[in-house]
Amino acid sequence: MGACRDAGVDEDGARTFVEDESAGLQDVRMVVREQTGNGVDGMPYTVFEERRRDFMLVGAKAVGSI
């Protein structure tokens, strides 16, 4: 609840969200299915969208290796 207050979410909305375990579950499942279809099978997964093509980085990368 403290994080919600710090983010400026009203008390009633925050309480509803925090106490309801199924809130947003449908949306999360839909996004997981979509990304599975895109070939994402691990985290972190970052996509940089460019004009001509997209660049994808999958998994942890060492500093300076990119």
PDB file with SEQRES, HELIX, SHEET and CRYST1 records, atoms N, CA, C and O in Angstrom:
SEQRES   1 A   66  MET GLY ALA CYS ARG ASP ALA GLY VAL ASP GLU ASP GLY          
SEQRES   2 A   66  ALA ARG THR PHE VAL GLU ASP GLU SER ALA GLY LEU GLN          
SEQRES   3 A   66  ASP VAL ARG MET VAL VAL ARG GLU GLN THR GLY ASN GLY          
SEQRES   4 A   66  VAL ASP GLY MET PRO TYR THR VAL PHE GLU GLU ARG ARG          
SEQRES   5 A   66  ARG ASP PHE MET LEU VAL GLY ALA LYS ALA VAL GLY SER          
SEQRES   6 A   66  ILE                                                          
HELIX    1 AA1 GLY A    2  ASP A    6  1                                   5    
HELIX    2 AA2 GLU A   11  GLU A   19  1                                   9    
HELIX    3 AA3 LEU A   25  GLY A   37  1                                  13    
SHEET    1 AA1 2 TYR A  45  GLU A  49  0                                        
SHEET    2 AA1 2 ASP A  54  VAL A  58 -1                                        
CRYST1    1.000    1.000    1.000  90.00  90.00  90.00 P 1           1          
ATOM      1  N   MET A   1       0.821  -1.187   0.000  1.00  0.00           N  
ATOM      2  CA  MET A   1       0.000   0.000   0.000  1.00  0.00           C  
ATOM      3  C   MET A   1       0.868   1.254   0.000  1.00  0.00           C  
ATOM      4  O   MET A   1       0.523   2.265  -0.611  1.00  0.00           O  
ATOM      5  N   GLY A   2       1.996   1.169   0.694  1.00  0.00           N  
ATOM      6  CA  GLY A   2       2.897   2.317   0.752  1.00  0.00           C  
ATOM      7  C   GLY A   2       3.417   2.696  -0.627  1.00  0.00           C  
ATOM      8  O   GLY A   2       3.510   3.880  -0.952  1.00  0.00           O  
ATOM      9  N   ALA A   3       3.758   1.692  -1.445  1.00  0.00           N  
ATOM     10  CA  ALA A   3       4.248   1.972  -2.795  1.00  0.00           C  
ATOM     11  C   ALA A   3       3.161   2.615  -3.637  1.00  0.00           C  
ATOM     12  O   ALA A   3       3.443   3.500  -4.445  1.00  0.00           O  
ATOM     13  N   CYS A   4       1.914   2.176  -3.455  1.00  0.00           N  
ATOM     14  CA  CYS A   4       0.789   2.770  -4.184  1.00  0.00           C  
ATOM     15  C   CYS A   4       0.597   4.228  -3.781  1.00  0.00           C  
ATOM     16  O   CYS A   4       0.373   5.092  -4.629  1.00  0.00           O  
ATOM     17  N   ARG A   5       0.686   4.493  -2.481  1.00  0.00           N  
ATOM     18  CA  ARG A   5       0.558   5.881  -2.010  1.00  0.00           C  
ATOM     19  C   ARG A   5       1.674   6.747  -2.584  1.00  0.00           C  
ATOM     20  O   ARG A   5       1.437   7.870  -3.028  1.00  0.00           O  
ATOM     21  N   ASP A   6       2.895   6.209  -2.568  1.00  0.00           N  
ATOM     22  CA  ASP A   6       4.039   6.959  -3.102  1.00  0.00           C  
ATOM     23  C   ASP A   6       3.874   7.253  -4.592  1.00  0.00           C  
ATOM     24  O   ASP A   6       4.355   8.271  -5.090  1.00  0.00           O  
ATOM     25  N   ALA A   7       3.184   6.344  -5.302  1.00  0.00           N  
ATOM     26  CA  ALA A   7       2.973   6.519  -6.739  1.00  0.00           C  
ATOM     27  C   ALA A   7       1.785   7.421  -7.037  1.00  0.00           C  
ATOM     28  O   ALA A   7       1.534   7.761  -8.194  1.00  0.00           O  
ATOM     29  N   GLY A   8       1.051   7.812  -5.997  1.00  0.00           N  
ATOM     30  CA  GLY A   8      -0.073   8.717  -6.192  1.00  0.00           C  
ATOM     31  C   GLY A   8      -1.388   8.026  -6.499  1.00  0.00           C  
ATOM     32  O   GLY A   8      -2.334   8.674  -6.946  1.00  0.00           O  
ATOM     33  N   VAL A   9      -1.466   6.708  -6.264  1.00  0.00           N  
ATOM     34  CA  VAL A   9      -2.714   5.974  -6.498  1.00  0.00           C  
ATOM     35  C   VAL A   9      -3.634   6.213  -5.312  1.00  0.00           C  
ATOM     36  O   VAL A   9      -3.199   6.172  -4.161  1.00  0.00           O  
ATOM     37  N   ASP A  10      -4.927   6.465  -5.601  1.00  0.00           N  
ATOM     38  CA  ASP A  10      -5.853   6.730  -4.502  1.00  0.00           C  
ATOM     39  C   ASP A  10      -6.031   5.484  -3.627  1.00  0.00           C  
ATOM     40  O   ASP A  10      -5.872   4.359  -4.102  1.00  0.00           O  
ATOM     41  N   GLU A  11      -6.353   5.686  -2.379  1.00  0.00           N  
ATOM     42  CA  GLU A  11      -6.428   4.610  -1.375  1.00  0.00           C  
ATOM     43  C   GLU A  11      -7.390   3.499  -1.776  1.00  0.00           C  
ATOM     44  O   GLU A  11      -7.051   2.321  -1.661  1.00  0.00           O  
ATOM     45  N   ASP A  12      -8.587   3.855  -2.245  1.00  0.00           N  
ATOM     46  CA  ASP A  12      -9.576   2.836  -2.612  1.00  0.00           C  
ATOM     47  C   ASP A  12      -9.120   2.002  -3.799  1.00  0.00           C  
ATOM     48  O   ASP A  12      -9.244   0.777  -3.785  1.00  0.00           O  
ATOM     49  N   GLY A  13      -8.597   2.656  -4.818  1.00  0.00           N  
ATOM     50  CA  GLY A  13      -8.111   1.937  -5.990  1.00  0.00           C  
ATOM     51  C   GLY A  13      -6.937   1.037  -5.657  1.00  0.00           C  
ATOM     52  O   GLY A  13      -6.841  -0.081  -6.165  1.00  0.00           O  
ATOM     53  N   ALA A  14      -6.048   1.519  -4.808  1.00  0.00           N  
ATOM     54  CA  ALA A  14      -4.891   0.721  -4.407  1.00  0.00           C  
ATOM     55  C   ALA A  14      -5.322  -0.498  -3.604  1.00  0.00           C  
ATOM     56  O   ALA A  14      -4.824  -1.601  -3.830  1.00  0.00           O  
ATOM     57  N   ARG A  15      -6.244  -0.304  -2.668  1.00  0.00           N  
ATOM     58  CA  ARG A  15      -6.703  -1.415  -1.834  1.00  0.00           C  
ATOM     59  C   ARG A  15      -7.368  -2.497  -2.699  1.00  0.00           C  
ATOM     60  O   ARG A  15      -7.128  -3.689  -2.502  1.00  0.00           O  
ATOM     61  N   THR A  16      -8.204  -2.073  -3.654  1.00  0.00           N  
ATOM     62  CA  THR A  16      -8.857  -3.027  -4.552  1.00  0.00           C  
ATOM     63  C   THR A  16      -7.822  -3.817  -5.330  1.00  0.00           C  
ATOM     64  O   THR A  16      -7.933  -5.037  -5.449  1.00  0.00           O  
ATOM     65  N   PHE A  17      -6.817  -3.133  -5.862  1.00  0.00           N  
ATOM     66  CA  PHE A  17      -5.780  -3.790  -6.658  1.00  0.00           C  
ATOM     67  C   PHE A  17      -4.938  -4.744  -5.818  1.00  0.00           C  
ATOM     68  O   PHE A  17      -4.664  -5.868  -6.240  1.00  0.00           O  
ATOM     69  N   VAL A  18      -4.526  -4.303  -4.633  1.00  0.00           N  
ATOM     70  CA  VAL A  18      -3.636  -5.101  -3.784  1.00  0.00           C  
ATOM     71  C   VAL A  18      -4.353  -6.327  -3.231  1.00  0.00           C  
ATOM     72  O   VAL A  18      -3.762  -7.404  -3.153  1.00  0.00           O  
ATOM     73  N   GLU A  19      -5.605  -6.178  -2.850  1.00  0.00           N  
ATOM     74  CA  GLU A  19      -6.319  -7.287  -2.221  1.00  0.00           C  
ATOM     75  C   GLU A  19      -6.893  -8.278  -3.215  1.00  0.00           C  
ATOM     76  O   GLU A  19      -7.154  -9.419  -2.834  1.00  0.00           O  
ATOM     77  N   ASP A  20      -7.101  -7.904  -4.462  1.00  0.00           N  
ATOM     78  CA  ASP A  20      -7.684  -8.803  -5.457  1.00  0.00           C  
ATOM     79  C   ASP A  20      -6.575  -9.485  -6.245  1.00  0.00           C  
ATOM     80  O   ASP A  20      -5.949  -8.868  -7.107  1.00  0.00           O  
ATOM     81  N   GLU A  21      -6.332 -10.763  -5.947  1.00  0.00           N  
ATOM     82  CA  GLU A  21      -5.246 -11.499  -6.596  1.00  0.00           C  
ATOM     83  C   GLU A  21      -5.486 -11.711  -8.091  1.00  0.00           C  
ATOM     84  O   GLU A  21      -4.534 -11.911  -8.845  1.00  0.00           O  
ATOM     85  N   SER A  22      -6.740 -11.670  -8.523  1.00  0.00           N  
ATOM     86  CA  SER A  22      -7.027 -11.913  -9.933  1.00  0.00           C  
ATOM     87  C   SER A  22      -7.060 -10.630 -10.761  1.00  0.00           C  
ATOM     88  O   SER A  22      -7.266 -10.685 -11.973  1.00  0.00           O  
ATOM     89  N   ALA A  23      -6.861  -9.487 -10.126  1.00  0.00           N  
ATOM     90  CA  ALA A  23      -6.875  -8.212 -10.865  1.00  0.00           C  
ATOM     91  C   ALA A  23      -5.723  -8.182 -11.861  1.00  0.00           C  
ATOM     92  O   ALA A  23      -4.561  -8.316 -11.477  1.00  0.00           O  
ATOM     93  N   GLY A  24      -6.042  -8.010 -13.123  1.00  0.00           N  
ATOM     94  CA  GLY A  24      -5.026  -7.943 -14.167  1.00  0.00           C  
ATOM     95  C   GLY A  24      -4.511  -9.288 -14.640  1.00  0.00           C  
ATOM     96  O   GLY A  24      -3.700  -9.341 -15.565  1.00  0.00           O  
ATOM     97  N   LEU A  25      -4.959 -10.377 -14.031  1.00  0.00           N  
ATOM     98  CA  LEU A  25      -4.449 -11.708 -14.384  1.00  0.00           C  
ATOM     99  C   LEU A  25      -4.733 -12.045 -15.843  1.00  0.00           C  
ATOM    100  O   LEU A  25      -3.870 -12.590 -16.532  1.00  0.00           O  
ATOM    101  N   GLN A  26      -5.923 -11.729 -16.315  1.00  0.00           N  
ATOM    102  CA  GLN A  26      -6.294 -11.992 -17.708  1.00  0.00           C  
ATOM    103  C   GLN A  26      -5.354 -11.256 -18.664  1.00  0.00           C  
ATOM    104  O   GLN A  26      -4.913 -11.824 -19.663  1.00  0.00           O  
ATOM    105  N   ASP A  27      -5.048  -9.997 -18.360  1.00  0.00           N  
ATOM    106  CA  ASP A  27      -4.146  -9.215 -19.211  1.00  0.00           C  
ATOM    107  C   ASP A  27      -2.742  -9.803 -19.225  1.00  0.00           C  
ATOM    108  O   ASP A  27      -2.107  -9.876 -20.276  1.00  0.00           O  
ATOM    109  N   VAL A  28      -2.261 -10.219 -18.066  1.00  0.00           N  
ATOM    110  CA  VAL A  28      -0.918 -10.796 -17.980  1.00  0.00           C  
ATOM    111  C   VAL A  28      -0.848 -12.087 -18.786  1.00  0.00           C  
ATOM    112  O   VAL A  28       0.116 -12.309 -19.518  1.00  0.00           O  
ATOM    113  N   ARG A  29      -1.852 -12.929 -18.658  1.00  0.00           N  
ATOM    114  CA  ARG A  29      -1.865 -14.194 -19.419  1.00  0.00           C  
ATOM    115  C   ARG A  29      -1.872 -13.927 -20.923  1.00  0.00           C  
ATOM    116  O   ARG A  29      -1.189 -14.618 -21.679  1.00  0.00           O  
ATOM    117  N   MET A  30      -2.637 -12.931 -21.358  1.00  0.00           N  
ATOM    118  CA  MET A  30      -2.703 -12.596 -22.774  1.00  0.00           C  
ATOM    119  C   MET A  30      -1.336 -12.127 -23.283  1.00  0.00           C  
ATOM    120  O   MET A  30      -0.914 -12.525 -24.368  1.00  0.00           O  
ATOM    121  N   VAL A  31      -0.648 -11.291 -22.515  1.00  0.00           N  
ATOM    122  CA  VAL A  31       0.660 -10.787 -22.933  1.00  0.00           C  
ATOM    123  C   VAL A  31       1.697 -11.910 -22.944  1.00  0.00           C  
ATOM    124  O   VAL A  31       2.555 -11.946 -23.826  1.00  0.00           O  
ATOM    125  N   VAL A  32       1.628 -12.820 -21.981  1.00  0.00           N  
ATOM    126  CA  VAL A  32       2.555 -13.954 -21.951  1.00  0.00           C  
ATOM    127  C   VAL A  32       2.356 -14.821 -23.189  1.00  0.00           C  
ATOM    128  O   VAL A  32       3.331 -15.234 -23.817  1.00  0.00           O  
ATOM    129  N   ARG A  33       1.100 -15.103 -23.548  1.00  0.00           N  
ATOM    130  CA  ARG A  33       0.826 -15.892 -24.754  1.00  0.00           C  
ATOM    131  C   ARG A  33       1.352 -15.188 -26.005  1.00  0.00           C  
ATOM    132  O   ARG A  33       1.931 -15.824 -26.886  1.00  0.00           O  
ATOM    133  N   GLU A  34       1.149 -13.889 -26.075  1.00  0.00           N  
ATOM    134  CA  GLU A  34       1.621 -13.127 -27.231  1.00  0.00           C  
ATOM    135  C   GLU A  34       3.133 -13.220 -27.357  1.00  0.00           C  
ATOM    136  O   GLU A  34       3.648 -13.471 -28.447  1.00  0.00           O  
ATOM    137  N   GLN A  35       3.849 -13.022 -26.258  1.00  0.00           N  
ATOM    138  CA  GLN A  35       5.304 -13.055 -26.316  1.00  0.00           C  
ATOM    139  C   GLN A  35       5.832 -14.464 -26.551  1.00  0.00           C  
ATOM    140  O   GLN A  35       6.877 -14.631 -27.179  1.00  0.00           O  
ATOM    141  N   THR A  36       5.134 -15.468 -26.063  1.00  0.00           N  
ATOM    142  CA  THR A  36       5.528 -16.848 -26.349  1.00  0.00           C  
ATOM    143  C   THR A  36       5.433 -17.094 -27.851  1.00  0.00           C  
ATOM    144  O   THR A  36       6.302 -17.743 -28.434  1.00  0.00           O  
ATOM    145  N   GLY A  37       4.379 -16.576 -28.474  1.00  0.00           N  
ATOM    146  CA  GLY A  37       4.233 -16.676 -29.925  1.00  0.00           C  
ATOM    147  C   GLY A  37       5.323 -15.935 -30.673  1.00  0.00           C  
ATOM    148  O   GLY A  37       5.654 -16.300 -31.801  1.00  0.00           O  
ATOM    149  N   ASN A  38       5.888 -14.897 -30.066  1.00  0.00           N  
ATOM    150  CA  ASN A  38       6.985 -14.144 -30.671  1.00  0.00           C  
ATOM    151  C   ASN A  38       8.343 -14.809 -30.450  1.00  0.00           C  
ATOM    152  O   ASN A  38       9.366 -14.305 -30.913  1.00  0.00           O  
ATOM    153  N   GLY A  39       8.351 -15.930 -29.751  1.00  0.00           N  
ATOM    154  CA  GLY A  39       9.605 -16.645 -29.518  1.00  0.00           C  
ATOM    155  C   GLY A  39      10.329 -16.255 -28.251  1.00  0.00           C  
ATOM    156  O   GLY A  39      11.465 -16.684 -28.046  1.00  0.00           O  
ATOM    157  N   VAL A  40       9.719 -15.460 -27.394  1.00  0.00           N  
ATOM    158  CA  VAL A  40      10.353 -15.062 -26.145  1.00  0.00           C  
ATOM    159  C   VAL A  40      10.246 -16.226 -25.162  1.00  0.00           C  
ATOM    160  O   VAL A  40       9.148 -16.692 -24.858  1.00  0.00           O  
ATOM    161  N   ASP A  41      11.392 -16.690 -24.670  1.00  0.00           N  
ATOM    162  CA  ASP A  41      11.365 -17.789 -23.703  1.00  0.00           C  
ATOM    163  C   ASP A  41      12.233 -17.513 -22.484  1.00  0.00           C  
ATOM    164  O   ASP A  41      12.473 -18.418 -21.684  1.00  0.00           O  
ATOM    165  N   GLY A  42      12.701 -16.297 -22.327  1.00  0.00           N  
ATOM    166  CA  GLY A  42      13.521 -15.958 -21.167  1.00  0.00           C  
ATOM    167  C   GLY A  42      13.511 -14.468 -20.914  1.00  0.00           C  
ATOM    168  O   GLY A  42      13.017 -13.682 -21.723  1.00  0.00           O  
ATOM    169  N   MET A  43      14.060 -14.102 -19.790  1.00  0.00           N  
ATOM    170  CA  MET A  43      14.108 -12.697 -19.398  1.00  0.00           C  
ATOM    171  C   MET A  43      15.547 -12.339 -19.081  1.00  0.00           C  
ATOM    172  O   MET A  43      16.281 -13.244 -18.685  1.00  0.00           O  
ATOM    173  N   PRO A  44      16.006 -11.158 -19.209  1.00  0.00           N  
ATOM    174  CA  PRO A  44      15.307 -10.028 -19.806  1.00  0.00           C  
ATOM    175  C   PRO A  44      15.262 -10.150 -21.321  1.00  0.00           C  
ATOM    176  O   PRO A  44      16.105 -10.815 -21.923  1.00  0.00           O  
ATOM    177  N   TYR A  45      14.289  -9.516 -21.926  1.00  0.00           N  
ATOM    178  CA  TYR A  45      14.085  -9.528 -23.364  1.00  0.00           C  
ATOM    179  C   TYR A  45      13.802  -8.090 -23.776  1.00  0.00           C  
ATOM    180  O   TYR A  45      12.779  -7.527 -23.387  1.00  0.00           O  
ATOM    181  N   THR A  46      14.682  -7.497 -24.548  1.00  0.00           N  
ATOM    182  CA  THR A  46      14.568  -6.090 -24.910  1.00  0.00           C  
ATOM    183  C   THR A  46      14.527  -5.956 -26.421  1.00  0.00           C  
ATOM    184  O   THR A  46      15.334  -6.564 -27.126  1.00  0.00           O  
ATOM    185  N   VAL A  47      13.589  -5.161 -26.921  1.00  0.00           N  
ATOM    186  CA  VAL A  47      13.472  -4.915 -28.356  1.00  0.00           C  
ATOM    187  C   VAL A  47      13.658  -3.428 -28.606  1.00  0.00           C  
ATOM    188  O   VAL A  47      12.985  -2.593 -28.002  1.00  0.00           O  
ATOM    189  N   PHE A  48      14.574  -3.113 -29.497  1.00  0.00           N  
ATOM    190  CA  PHE A  48      14.778  -1.737 -29.946  1.00  0.00           C  
ATOM    191  C   PHE A  48      14.179  -1.641 -31.336  1.00  0.00           C  
ATOM    192  O   PHE A  48      14.662  -2.287 -32.266  1.00  0.00           O  
ATOM    193  N   GLU A  49      13.139  -0.847 -31.487  1.00  0.00           N  
ATOM    194  CA  GLU A  49      12.465  -0.723 -32.770  1.00  0.00           C  
ATOM    195  C   GLU A  49      13.110   0.392 -33.581  1.00  0.00           C  
ATOM    196  O   GLU A  49      13.197   1.536 -33.133  1.00  0.00           O  
ATOM    197  N   GLU A  50      13.556   0.041 -34.773  1.00  0.00           N  
ATOM    198  CA  GLU A  50      14.194   0.986 -35.686  1.00  0.00           C  
ATOM    199  C   GLU A  50      13.326   1.129 -36.930  1.00  0.00           C  
ATOM    200  O   GLU A  50      12.338   0.411 -37.089  1.00  0.00           O  
ATOM    201  N   ARG A  51      13.688   2.041 -37.797  1.00  0.00           N  
ATOM    202  CA  ARG A  51      12.901   2.252 -39.017  1.00  0.00           C  
ATOM    203  C   ARG A  51      12.980   1.072 -39.968  1.00  0.00           C  
ATOM    204  O   ARG A  51      11.968   0.655 -40.531  1.00  0.00           O  
ATOM    205  N   ARG A  52      14.159   0.543 -40.147  1.00  0.00           N  
ATOM    206  CA  ARG A  52      14.336  -0.531 -41.135  1.00  0.00           C  
ATOM    207  C   ARG A  52      14.253  -1.925 -40.538  1.00  0.00           C  
ATOM    208  O   ARG A  52      13.808  -2.855 -41.211  1.00  0.00           O  
ATOM    209  N   ARG A  53      14.668  -2.091 -39.294  1.00  0.00           N  
ATOM    210  CA  ARG A  53      14.586  -3.406 -38.652  1.00  0.00           C  
ATOM    211  C   ARG A  53      14.668  -3.236 -37.150  1.00  0.00           C  
ATOM    212  O   ARG A  53      15.078  -2.187 -36.653  1.00  0.00           O  
ATOM    213  N   ASP A  54      14.276  -4.273 -36.431  1.00  0.00           N  
ATOM    214  CA  ASP A  54      14.295  -4.259 -34.972  1.00  0.00           C  
ATOM    215  C   ASP A  54      15.517  -5.028 -34.478  1.00  0.00           C  
ATOM    216  O   ASP A  54      15.975  -5.970 -35.125  1.00  0.00           O  
ATOM    217  N   PHE A  55      16.038  -4.614 -33.320  1.00  0.00           N  
ATOM    218  CA  PHE A  55      17.142  -5.309 -32.680  1.00  0.00           C  
ATOM    219  C   PHE A  55      16.624  -5.918 -31.389  1.00  0.00           C  
ATOM    220  O   PHE A  55      15.913  -5.260 -30.629  1.00  0.00           O  
ATOM    221  N   MET A  56      16.977  -7.168 -31.140  1.00  0.00           N  
ATOM    222  CA  MET A  56      16.524  -7.850 -29.925  1.00  0.00           C  
ATOM    223  C   MET A  56      17.721  -8.306 -29.111  1.00  0.00           C  
ATOM    224  O   MET A  56      18.683  -8.851 -29.651  1.00  0.00           O  
ATOM    225  N   LEU A  57      17.654  -8.081 -27.821  1.00  0.00           N  
ATOM    226  CA  LEU A  57      18.659  -8.579 -26.888  1.00  0.00           C  
ATOM    227  C   LEU A  57      17.955  -9.511 -25.923  1.00  0.00           C  
ATOM    228  O   LEU A  57      16.989  -9.121 -25.268  1.00  0.00           O  
ATOM    229  N   VAL A  58      18.437 -10.745 -25.834  1.00  0.00           N  
ATOM    230  CA  VAL A  58      17.812 -11.739 -24.969  1.00  0.00           C  
ATOM    231  C   VAL A  58      18.817 -12.174 -23.922  1.00  0.00           C  
ATOM    232  O   VAL A  58      19.960 -12.496 -24.246  1.00  0.00           O  
ATOM    233  N   GLY A  59      18.395 -12.184 -22.669  1.00  0.00           N  
ATOM    234  CA  GLY A  59      19.257 -12.615 -21.576  1.00  0.00           C  
ATOM    235  C   GLY A  59      20.128 -11.493 -21.050  1.00  0.00           C  
ATOM    236  O   GLY A  59      20.193 -10.406 -21.624  1.00  0.00           O  
ATOM    237  N   ALA A  60      20.789 -11.782 -19.955  1.00  0.00           N  
ATOM    238  CA  ALA A  60      21.653 -10.792 -19.309  1.00  0.00           C  
ATOM    239  C   ALA A  60      22.889 -10.554 -20.178  1.00  0.00           C  
ATOM    240  O   ALA A  60      23.424 -11.491 -20.771  1.00  0.00           O  
ATOM    241  N   LYS A  61      23.328  -9.336 -20.250  1.00  0.00           N  
ATOM    242  CA  LYS A  61      24.502  -8.961 -21.038  1.00  0.00           C  
ATOM    243  C   LYS A  61      25.536  -8.303 -20.121  1.00  0.00           C  
ATOM    244  O   LYS A  61      25.185  -7.559 -19.205  1.00  0.00           O  
ATOM    245  N   ALA A  62      26.797  -8.586 -20.377  1.00  0.00           N  
ATOM    246  CA  ALA A  62      27.869  -7.949 -19.622  1.00  0.00           C  
ATOM    247  C   ALA A  62      27.999  -6.501 -20.049  1.00  0.00           C  
ATOM    248  O   ALA A  62      27.738  -6.173 -21.207  1.00  0.00           O  
ATOM    249  N   VAL A  63      28.391  -5.640 -19.146  1.00  0.00           N  
ATOM    250  CA  VAL A  63      28.573  -4.234 -19.447  1.00  0.00           C  
ATOM    251  C   VAL A  63      29.640  -4.094 -20.530  1.00  0.00           C  
ATOM    252  O   VAL A  63      30.717  -4.679 -20.425  1.00  0.00           O  
ATOM    253  N   GLY A  64      29.343  -3.333 -21.549  1.00  0.00           N  
ATOM    254  CA  GLY A  64      30.290  -3.111 -22.616  1.00  0.00           C  
ATOM    255  C   GLY A  64      30.280  -4.150 -23.721  1.00  0.00           C  
ATOM    256  O   GLY A  64      31.026  -4.013 -24.690  1.00  0.00           O  
ATOM    257  N   SER A  65      29.456  -5.187 -23.607  1.00  0.00           N  
ATOM    258  CA  SER A  65      29.431  -6.243 -24.626  1.00  0.00           C  
ATOM    259  C   SER A  65      28.443  -5.947 -25.738  1.00  0.00           C  
ATOM    260  O   SER A  65      28.361  -6.695 -26.712  1.00  0.00           O  
ATOM    261  N   ILE A  66      27.699  -4.873 -25.603  1.00  0.00           N  
ATOM    262  CA  ILE A  66      26.663  -4.582 -26.605  1.00  0.00           C  
ATOM    263  C   ILE A  66      27.194  -3.596 -27.605  1.00  0.00           C  
ATOM    264  O   ILE A  66      26.482  -3.215 -28.535  1.00  0.00           O  
TER     265      ILE A  66                                                      
END                                                                             
